[in-house]
Each structure stands twice: as C-alpha cells, then as structure tokens.
Amino acid sequence: MKRAIGLVLVACAMLACGVRVAVEADPGARHAGWKSWAWLQRPPVARGDTDLAGIDARVRQSFERAMKARGFRQVERERPDFLVTYYAAVYRPIEPKALDYAAGGPSNARAAVNDAGVYEQGLLIVDLLDAKTGRLAWRGAGRHVFDAKQTPEERDERISDAVEAVVSEFAQR
C-alpha cells in the first residue's frame, strides 16, 4: 500500500513539472501539408542583454532540434511553407494586441489569455504563420516557463521542455 501511494505521488510530481500548452489554430489554415519552415525576420536581441540573448539562443536551438526530429525541414534560400517566431513573457505579461499580425490570426478564442486579458508572465508563445499569406495559422503557448527565481540551468530546462511540448502539439495536428 505504501509503495502504491509513493508511486502515485511520484507520478503527480512528474506531471506537475511538465509544461502545459494552450493552442490556438485558424480552422481555415491548411497546415497539414507543411514540411518546410524558416524563422520570421525580427530585430536582434539588444546588445548587452545577455539574459535575453541566452533565452533567444535556447529557444531557437530547442525549436530547430524538435522540428528536425519530426521531419520538418528548415530552409533559408527557398520559400518555406510556414514562418516561425516566438514571444517570451519573461518579466511581465504581454498585451494580445502586441502579437496581432497585419493579416490576422486564429478566429477561435485566445486560449492562453488570462482573466485580465493579457498573456500572463511566464509564457513562451510560438507562432506559425502561413508563408504565402502572412496570416497567423497556429499559436502554441507553454505556461510557467519563466520564473524570477530560476537558475539559468532551470530556465534552460524549462525552455527545452516548453518548446518540446509546443512542437509536439503542432506535430499532432
């Protein structure tokens, strides 16, 4: 009996450590056939901000590894099927309007927006845009990724776990 209770507690602890993912998808997007991708061009991380530069490097490395493992091909010179970008709510929440794209986004309810109407602090949001239309087709948000009390090693592990969970959700589409 004690062993069974111990196993249940271990299982619960393992689940608590996992990253929960909220997903938003445009039902009209045709991403089932997507195979190639590229990073969306965006401004580089500010010089001297080693914390954010480290986060950027970890997110990109983790995403590239997870996509490659699932057979998606990163391209640079040819036109990709989809573009990828991400947002990290490291120090404060993110206003949803800061993530809206000119071509629009998923028409369903914003799954990762909290009661205050913002993307809560701690989220890692990964956006996939249709390369032909520029329209946001899919968004995955890993929750509780960033915490002010984390060590750099804990942050790296949480980023890797979150990216893996988000990519797994997309790959199941």
C-alpha positions in Angstrom: 0.0 0.0 0.0 2.8 2.4 0.9 4.5 1.6 -2.3 1.4 2.4 -4.3 0.9 5.7 -2.6 4.6 6.5 -3.3 4.2 5.8 -7.0 1.1 8.0 -7.2 3.0 10.8 -5.5 5.9 10.4 -7.9 3.6 10.4 -10.9 1.8 13.5 -9.6 5.1 15.3 -9.1 6.2 14.4 -12.6 3.0 15.8 -14.1 3.4 19.0 -12.1 6.8 19.5 -13.6 5.5 19.2 -17.2 4.7 22.2 -19.3 1.0 22.8 -20.0 0.4 24.0 -23.5 -2.6 26.1 -24.8 -3.1 26.0 -28.5 -5.0 28.4 -30.9 -5.4 27.4 -34.6 -7.1 29.0 -37.6 -9.6 26.4 -38.7 -9.2 27.6 -42.3 -5.4 27.2 -42.4 -4.1 24.3 -44.4 -1.1 23.4 -42.3 -1.4 19.6 -42.6 0.9 19.6 -45.6 3.5 21.9 -44.3 7.0 20.5 -44.3 9.5 23.4 -44.6 9.9 26.4 -42.3 12.1 29.5 -41.7 12.4 32.0 -38.9 10.5 35.2 -39.3 12.9 38.1 -39.6 12.8 40.3 -36.5 15.1 42.7 -34.7 18.0 41.1 -32.9 18.2 41.0 -29.1 19.5 44.2 -27.7 23.3 44.4 -27.2 24.4 43.8 -23.7 21.3 41.9 -22.7 22.9 38.6 -22.1 19.8 37.2 -20.3 17.5 37.7 -23.3 20.3 36.7 -25.7 20.6 33.4 -23.8 16.9 32.8 -23.9 16.8 33.5 -27.7 19.6 31.1 -28.3 18.0 28.3 -26.2 14.5 28.8 -27.8 16.0 28.7 -31.3 18.2 25.7 -30.7 15.4 23.8 -29.0 12.9 24.6 -31.7 15.2 23.7 -34.5 16.1 20.3 -32.9 12.5 19.5 -32.1 11.3 20.3 -35.7 14.2 18.3 -37.3 13.4 15.3 -35.1 9.8 15.4 -36.5 10.9 15.6 -40.1 10.3 19.3 -40.7 13.0 21.0 -42.8 14.4 24.4 -42.1 15.1 26.4 -45.2 16.9 29.7 -45.9 17.1 30.2 -49.6 13.9 28.7 -50.8 10.3 29.7 -49.9 9.1 27.9 -46.8 5.6 26.6 -46.1 5.5 28.5 -42.8 7.3 31.1 -40.8 8.1 30.8 -37.1 8.5 33.4 -34.4 8.1 33.4 -30.7 7.5 35.7 -27.7 8.7 35.3 -24.2 6.8 36.9 -21.3 9.9 36.7 -19.2 9.5 39.7 -16.9 5.9 40.9 -17.5 2.7 39.9 -19.2 2.2 40.6 -22.9 -0.8 42.5 -24.3 -2.6 40.5 -27.0 -2.6 43.4 -29.4 1.3 43.3 -29.4 1.1 39.8 -31.0 -1.5 40.6 -33.7 -0.3 40.4 -37.3 -1.5 42.6 -40.1 -3.0 39.6 -41.9 -4.9 38.5 -38.8 -4.9 35.4 -36.6 -6.8 32.4 -35.4 -10.5 33.1 -35.2 -11.1 31.0 -32.1 -10.9 32.3 -28.5 -7.5 33.2 -27.2 -6.7 30.1 -25.2 -3.7 31.5 -23.3 -5.1 34.9 -22.4 -5.9 35.1 -18.6 -8.8 36.8 -16.9 -7.0 40.2 -17.0 -7.0 40.0 -20.9 -3.2 39.5 -21.2 -0.8 36.7 -21.9 0.5 36.0 -18.4 4.1 36.4 -17.3 5.9 33.1 -17.7 4.6 32.2 -21.1 6.6 31.1 -24.1 4.4 31.7 -27.2 5.4 30.1 -30.5 3.6 31.5 -33.6 3.5 29.8 -37.0 2.4 32.0 -40.0 1.4 30.8 -43.4 4.3 31.9 -45.6 2.0 32.6 -48.6 -0.5 34.8 -46.8 1.4 36.0 -43.8 -1.6 35.0 -41.7 -1.1 33.6 -38.2 -2.2 30.0 -38.6 -1.2 28.4 -35.3 -0.1 29.5 -31.9 1.2 27.4 -29.0 1.8 28.8 -25.6 3.8 26.9 -22.9 2.8 28.1 -19.5 5.0 28.7 -16.4 8.2 28.6 -18.4 9.9 31.7 -16.9 10.2 32.4 -13.2 12.3 35.1 -11.5 13.7 32.5 -9.0 15.0 30.1 -11.7 18.7 29.4 -12.1 20.0 29.6 -15.6 20.1 25.8 -15.7 16.4 25.5 -14.6 15.4 28.2 -17.2 17.2 26.3 -20.0 15.5 23.1 -19.0 12.0 24.7 -18.8 12.6 26.3 -22.2 13.5 23.0 -23.7 10.5 21.3 -22.1 8.2 24.0 -23.3 9.4 24.0 -26.9 9.2 20.2 -27.0 5.6 20.4 -25.7 4.6 23.1 -28.1 6.2 21.3 -31.1 4.5 18.0 -30.1 1.1 19.7 -30.1 1.8 21.2 -33.6 3.1 17.9 -35.0 -0.1 16.1 -33.9 -2.3 18.4 -36.0 
